[in-house]
Amino acid sequence: MQVFRLLVKAGCTGMPAGRIALVLDVNQTTLSRHLATLEQAGLLLKERQAQQIIYRVDFEAIKGLIGFLMKDCCAGDQRVVPDLIAPMSADLEGVSP
């Protein structure tokens, strides 16, 4: 979750794996496993830039996932949506994708 939150804050610029490991104080092996899991889930994109691999959140995939969850889990009940969105908005305040 920390990796995902950090990459959301990094926005479309993304972040190299080495920098993620440094910021989160996690070893490369553990980080690689988490990044691979997020990538396999379709939540992250990666791009090679010279000798670095840059990871970024796939915001379109996230929008699709949230839409699916809201429709499927909440059965489209619009009364539930504001209660779910308010905490998410507060957590992401100041974050630009």
Sequence and secondary structure as in RCSB ss.txt:
>XXXX:A:sequence
MQVFRLLVKAGCTGMPAGRIALVLDVNQTTLSRHLATLEQAGLLLKERQAQQIIYRVDFEAIKGLIGFLMKDCCA
GDQRVVPDLIAPMSADLEGVSP
>XXXX:A:secstr
 HHHHHHHHHGGG EEHHHHHHHHT  HHHHHHHHHHHHHTT EEEEEETTEEEEEE HHHHHHHHHHHHHHHST
T TTTHHHHHHHHHHHTTT   
